[in-house]
């Protein structure tokens, strides 16, 4: 007997999870909810979400309410009488009435080790804060954001080679495998969920524009974590010689200490631009994007910016 499922997700993180459910004959994905098509790119081309593309390819009904609460789409989901509802980075709150419509339960695949990093940007914060590990939690959905009892957890180390983009990919796979391993015990009633400790709760709200600005008075590792935590989006930025500049990618230089002010150029040649942070260590910029220009490798950038001189403070406190 197959288990009837409604799936809700939007970005690439969710696609592998949805595909695993589609491919497993034990589950019948009756419908998929995802965010409405959005304009993408400089030409603002209306583009479906990755989850919608996967659902359409599998000939599954797709629903895209701008606002789920009280919508005809919500009534349609309730009428389907799903046994389980599964969300994975959907992007909207689910009304209590909808949560109660799932006969077995409504669960969420969340990319953090709950109760740490409830909210919409858990991967970003884990990298920016320099955490040693992250992971996936599968929990019951309740009215309060990401506050339900936890059914299962899987952990993953955060490597120095990681950024938010690489972790999205890794955690998508981890979340897929954890969900598929957890569903049987949920369905047969043997899973014993664990309440979250309210004293351990932290939040990871959507990144605000002011949080994209680099603070070079912090340590080089903190600056570097901020850069890789905001890559590939929304991208950290700073002001270099008065020009707002996105720092796409960089690496850390901790084997030498420079006694200079933060924001000072400590190495500049044809292929390298190192900038000191508050602890005297440096961040070496690998890929950069000045305002109004395309992103470029540091070598290309330096070809047009010969005015950089070692010892110049090109970034002042922001």
Backbone torsions as a table, in degrees:
resi	resn	phi	psi	omega
1	UNK	NA	133.2	-179.7
2	UNK	-87.9	152.7	177.8
3	UNK	-98.6	127.7	-177.1
4	UNK	-81.4	128.0	-173.5
5	UNK	-129.9	141.4	164.1
6	UNK	-112.2	129.7	-176.8
7	UNK	-111.1	141.6	179.5
8	UNK	-132.0	120.5	179.2
9	UNK	-168.0	168.5	-177.0
10	UNK	-135.6	-57.4	-171.6
11	UNK	-83.7	-177.6	179.0
12	UNK	-58.7	-30.2	177.4
13	UNK	-52.5	-34.6	-172.9
14	UNK	-85.2	-17.1	-169.2
15	UNK	-65.1	-47.1	-179.4
16	UNK	-62.7	-34.2	178.3
17	UNK	-66.1	-47.5	176.9
18	UNK	-60.6	-44.3	-176.1
19	UNK	-63.4	-36.1	178.4
20	UNK	-63.7	-38.2	177.6
21	UNK	-67.5	-41.1	178.7
22	UNK	-62.3	-40.2	-174.0
23	UNK	-77.5	-17.7	-176.3
24	UNK	-91.5	118.6	-177.7
25	UNK	-65.3	-10.9	178.8
26	UNK	-75.2	-10.9	-174.9
27	UNK	-126.9	142.6	176.9
28	UNK	-116.7	104.0	178.0
29	UNK	-81.6	102.5	-174.1
30	UNK	-79.0	-31.9	-178.2
31	UNK	-159.7	156.7	178.1
32	UNK	-126.5	130.3	171.8
33	UNK	-103.1	137.0	177.5
34	UNK	-150.1	167.1	-179.7
35	UNK	-68.7	153.8	178.2
36	UNK	-59.6	155.5	176.2
37	UNK	-56.0	140.5	-177.4
38	UNK	-125.4	151.2	174.1
39	UNK	-66.7	136.1	-177.0
40	UNK	-131.8	142.3	174.1
41	UNK	81.7	175.6	-177.1
42	UNK	-64.7	-28.2	179.4
43	UNK	-89.8	0.1	175.0
44	UNK	54.9	49.0	179.6
45	UNK	-77.4	127.1	179.8
46	UNK	-64.9	121.2	-169.9
47	UNK	-130.0	133.7	176.8
48	UNK	-72.3	156.5	176.3
49	UNK	-68.4	157.7	175.2
50	UNK	-56.5	-35.7	179.1
51	UNK	-67.0	-40.7	177.8
52	UNK	-61.0	-44.2	-179.8
53	UNK	-58.7	-41.7	180.0
54	UNK	-67.5	-40.1	-179.8
55	UNK	-67.6	-42.6	178.7
56	UNK	-61.8	-41.9	179.5
57	UNK	-62.1	-28.7	179.5
58	UNK	-94.6	6.2	178.2
59	UNK	60.3	42.8	178.6
60	UNK	-106.5	140.3	178.3
61	UNK	-56.5	132.6	179.4
62	UNK	-117.5	130.2	176.5
63	UNK	-118.4	136.6	-173.7
64	UNK	-136.7	62.4	179.3
65	UNK	-68.4	138.7	174.9
66	UNK	-65.9	-39.0	174.5
67	UNK	-133.7	120.2	-172.9
68	UNK	-71.6	-43.3	-174.8
69	UNK	-58.5	124.5	177.3
70	UNK	74.8	6.9	-175.4
71	UNK	-84.2	159.8	172.7
72	UNK	-59.0	-33.2	179.6
73	UNK	-64.4	-38.1	177.7
74	UNK	-63.4	-42.4	177.5
75	UNK	-62.5	-36.3	179.6
76	UNK	-66.8	-39.7	178.3
77	UNK	-63.7	-44.9	179.8
78	UNK	-59.9	-40.3	179.8
79	UNK	-65.7	-26.7	178.2
80	UNK	-69.4	-19.3	179.4
81	UNK	53.5	57.2	179.8
82	UNK	-67.0	150.4	174.2
83	UNK	-81.6	-37.4	178.4
84	UNK	-134.8	137.9	168.4
85	UNK	-111.3	133.3	-177.4
86	UNK	-124.0	126.6	174.1
87	UNK	-113.8	148.1	175.4
88	UNK	-151.1	97.9	-179.8
89	UNK	55.9	50.6	-179.6
90	UNK	-73.7	-50.0	176.6
91	UNK	107.7	5.0	175.1
92	UNK	-139.5	151.8	172.9
93	UNK	-72.7	147.2	176.6
94	UNK	-102.2	122.9	178.6
95	UNK	-59.3	151.5	-178.9
96	UNK	-58.0	-39.2	179.2
97	UNK	-58.3	-38.6	179.4
98	UNK	-71.1	-41.8	178.9
99	UNK	-58.4	-39.0	-178.0
100	UNK	-73.5	-11.1	-178.8
101	UNK	-76.1	-17.1	179.3
102	UNK	-81.9	119.5	-173.2
103	UNK	-63.3	-41.7	179.0
104	UNK	-89.5	-43.4	178.7
105	UNK	162.2	159.9	173.5
106	UNK	-108.7	125.0	-175.0
107	UNK	-128.0	159.7	-177.4
108	UNK	-128.7	138.6	173.3
109	UNK	-97.7	105.3	-171.2
110	UNK	-113.9	132.8	-172.9
111	UNK	-87.0	59.8	170.9
112	UNK	-160.0	170.9	176.0
113	UNK	-94.3	83.3	-177.7
114	UNK	-57.4	144.8	12.6
115	UNK	-85.9	11.8	177.1
116	UNK	-78.1	135.2	175.2
117	UNK	62.4	56.4	165.1
118	UNK	-69.4	146.4	176.8
119	UNK	120.0	-171.2	-167.0
120	UNK	-89.5	-6.9	-176.8
121	UNK	-133.6	49.7	-175.1
122	UNK	-65.2	-34.3	-178.2
123	UNK	-70.9	-43.7	177.9
124	UNK	-54.1	-49.0	-175.3
125	UNK	-68.8	-36.5	178.9
126	UNK	-60.6	-40.6	179.2
127	UNK	-74.4	-47.4	-178.2
128	UNK	-60.3	-34.6	-178.8
129	UNK	-84.6	-0.2	176.9
130	UNK	72.0	29.0	-179.9
131	UNK	-63.8	147.6	178.7
132	UNK	-80.0	-23.0	-178.6
133	UNK	-149.5	162.1	173.6
134	UNK	-141.5	-160.9	179.8
135	UNK	167.4	-164.2	-179.5
136	UNK	-129.4	137.4	173.4
137	UNK	-119.8	136.9	172.7
138	UNK	-110.2	121.8	-175.0
139	UNK	-137.4	159.7	171.8
140	UNK	-65.8	143.5	176.5
141	UNK	-89.4	134.9	176.6
142	UNK	-131.3	177.4	-176.7
143	UNK	-61.9	-39.4	179.5
144	UNK	-76.7	140.2	-173.6
145	UNK	-60.6	121.2	173.4
146	UNK	53.6	32.9	-173.2
147	UNK	-106.6	1.2	-175.1
148	UNK	-71.9	165.2	177.1
149	UNK	-62.1	143.6	-174.0
150	UNK	-93.6	127.1	179.8
151	UNK	-86.5	-36.5	-177.9
152	UNK	-162.2	158.4	-177.7
153	UNK	-141.9	143.1	171.5
154	UNK	-135.5	138.6	-175.4
155	UNK	-107.6	159.2	-178.4
156	UNK	-149.6	131.4	177.5
157	UNK	-71.3	148.1	172.5
158	UNK	-98.6	113.8	-177.1
159	UNK	-89.1	159.6	175.9
160	UNK	-64.4	-20.3	178.0
161	UNK	-83.3	-4.3	-177.6
162	UNK	-86.7	154.6	164.3
163	UNK	-137.7	-177.7	-177.9
164	UNK	-60.8	-36.2	179.3
165	UNK	-63.5	-46.3	-179.8
166	UNK	-66.8	-35.6	179.6
167	UNK	-71.5	-33.4	173.1
168	UNK	-54.8	-46.5	-178.4
169	UNK	-65.9	-45.4	-178.9
170	UNK	-64.7	-42.6	-176.9
171	UNK	-73.6	-27.0	174.1
172	UNK	-62.0	-45.2	178.6
173	UNK	-66.0	-44.3	179.4
174	UNK	-61.8	-42.7	179.4
175	UNK	-64.7	-40.4	176.7
176	UNK	-58.5	-50.9	-176.2
177	UNK	-66.9	-38.1	179.7
178	UNK	-67.0	-41.6	178.7
179	UNK	-60.9	-47.7	-176.9
180	UNK	-65.7	-28.9	177.1
181	UNK	-78.8	-24.9	-175.2
182	UNK	-88.1	-33.3	-173.6
183	UNK	-54.9	-43.2	-178.3
184	UNK	-57.4	-41.8	-179.3
185	UNK	-72.0	-28.7	174.5
186	UNK	-67.2	-43.5	-176.1
187	UNK	-69.6	-40.2	-178.1
188	UNK	-87.7	0.4	174.1
189	UNK	80.9	12.1	-178.4
190	UNK	-93.0	-9.2	-179.4
191	UNK	-73.7	131.9	176.8
192	UNK	-109.4	104.8	-176.6
193	UNK	-76.7	152.1	-177.1
194	UNK	-111.0	124.8	176.4
195	UNK	-63.4	146.9	176.5
196	UNK	-77.9	143.9	177.7
197	UNK	-79.0	112.9	-177.3
198	UNK	-62.4	-22.1	179.9
199	UNK	-76.4	-12.9	-177.6
200	UNK	-105.1	5.0	-174.0
201	UNK	-71.3	131.2	167.4
202	UNK	-131.7	165.0	-173.9
203	UNK	-124.1	154.3	178.6
204	UNK	-134.7	75.0	-179.1
205	UNK	-68.7	164.9	177.6
206	UNK	-53.7	138.4	-177.8
207	UNK	-62.1	127.4	177.7
208	UNK	-88.5	154.4	-179.3
209	UNK	-53.8	-39.0	-178.6
210	UNK	-68.6	-19.4	178.0
211	UNK	-82.1	-5.8	177.6
212	UNK	-83.5	-9.9	-176.2
213	UNK	-83.9	130.4	179.7
214	UNK	-78.1	140.8	176.4
215	UNK	-111.3	101.3	-174.8
216	UNK	-75.6	-5.5	174.5
217	UNK	-76.0	-15.4	176.6
218	UNK	-77.3	174.9	179.6
219	UNK	-67.7	159.3	179.4
220	UNK	-60.2	-39.2	179.4
221	UNK	-64.7	-39.0	177.9
222	UNK	-65.7	-41.4	177.4
223	UNK	-62.6	-45.2	-179.4
224	UNK	-64.8	-41.4	176.9
225	UNK	-61.1	-36.9	179.4
226	UNK	-65.1	-42.5	179.7
227	UNK	-62.5	-50.2	-176.8
228	UNK	-75.7	-22.8	176.0
229	UNK	-70.8	-23.3	179.3
230	UNK	-105.5	14.5	178.0
231	UNK	-108.9	131.2	14.3
232	UNK	-92.8	0.4	174.2
233	UNK	-158.2	146.4	9.3
234	UNK	-87.7	-2.6	177.6
235	UNK	84.5	125.3	176.6
236	UNK	-74.6	152.5	177.6
237	UNK	-142.5	163.1	179.1
238	UNK	-147.0	176.9	177.6
239	UNK	-115.0	113.1	-178.8
240	UNK	-107.6	117.0	-177.9
241	UNK	49.5	41.9	175.5
242	UNK	85.1	-1.7	-177.6
243	UNK	-109.9	123.6	176.2
244	UNK	-64.0	127.9	-170.3
245	UNK	-138.1	126.1	175.7
246	UNK	-81.9	134.6	174.7
247	UNK	-102.8	102.1	-175.3
248	UNK	-72.8	-51.3	-178.4
249	UNK	-144.9	152.4	-177.9
250	UNK	-157.2	171.5	170.7
251	UNK	-136.7	165.2	-171.0
252	UNK	-94.5	140.0	175.1
253	UNK	-121.7	100.4	-176.2
254	UNK	-115.2	1.4	-176.1
255	UNK	-87.8	3.3	177.6
256	UNK	-147.1	147.4	-179.9
257	UNK	-116.5	134.5	-179.4
258	UNK	-113.1	133.1	179.7
259	UNK	-94.3	74.7	-177.8
260	UNK	-139.7	170.2	176.6
261	UNK	-72.9	149.3	175.2
262	UNK	-57.5	141.8	-179.4
263	UNK	88.8	7.0	-179.5
264	UNK	-91.0	138.9	175.5
265	UNK	-72.7	121.0	-179.5
266	UNK	-110.5	-12.5	172.4
267	UNK	-153.2	131.5	176.8
268	UNK	-147.2	120.0	170.5
269	UNK	-142.7	-163.5	-175.4
270	UNK	-64.5	-24.6	-172.1
271	UNK	-123.0	5.6	-173.9
272	UNK	-145.6	139.2	171.2
273	UNK	-136.7	108.5	178.8
274	UNK	-105.8	135.3	179.3
275	UNK	-124.8	131.8	-177.1
276	UNK	-75.9	145.7	174.1
277	UNK	-107.7	-171.0	-171.6
278	UNK	-67.9	-21.8	-179.0
279	UNK	-95.4	5.6	179.7
280	UNK	88.8	-13.2	172.5
281	UNK	-82.0	172.5	-170.7
282	UNK	-126.1	157.8	171.4
283	UNK	-113.7	124.0	179.0
284	UNK	-95.5	119.7	-176.3
285	UNK	-82.0	130.2	-178.8
286	UNK	-105.2	-36.6	-178.4
287	UNK	-142.0	135.8	-168.0
288	UNK	-143.3	157.7	-180.0
289	UNK	-147.3	96.4	175.4
290	UNK	-66.6	154.7	-179.4
291	UNK	-54.9	132.1	178.0
292	UNK	80.3	2.5	-178.4
293	UNK	-120.7	159.0	174.2
294	UNK	-72.7	160.7	174.5
295	UNK	-68.7	149.2	-175.2
296	UNK	-150.6	155.9	173.7
297	UNK	-65.5	154.8	-175.4
298	UNK	-61.1	-32.1	178.8
299	UNK	-62.1	-45.1	178.8
300	UNK	-64.8	-40.0	179.2
301	UNK	-61.9	-45.5	-177.0
302	UNK	-68.3	-25.8	176.9
303	UNK	-60.8	-28.6	-179.3
304	UNK	-104.9	6.6	-177.5
305	UNK	-134.7	59.8	-176.5
306	UNK	-70.6	-10.1	-176.1
307	UNK	-73.7	-10.0	177.7
308	UNK	-64.7	132.7	178.7
309	UNK	-131.2	134.7	176.9
310	UNK	-58.5	132.7	-177.3
311	UNK	101.3	-12.9	177.9
312	UNK	-80.8	136.3	173.3
313	UNK	-88.8	99.1	-174.4
314	UNK	-91.9	-13.3	177.4
315	UNK	-126.2	120.9	175.0
316	UNK	-99.3	171.4	-173.8
317	UNK	-61.9	131.3	-179.0
318	UNK	-110.7	NA	NA
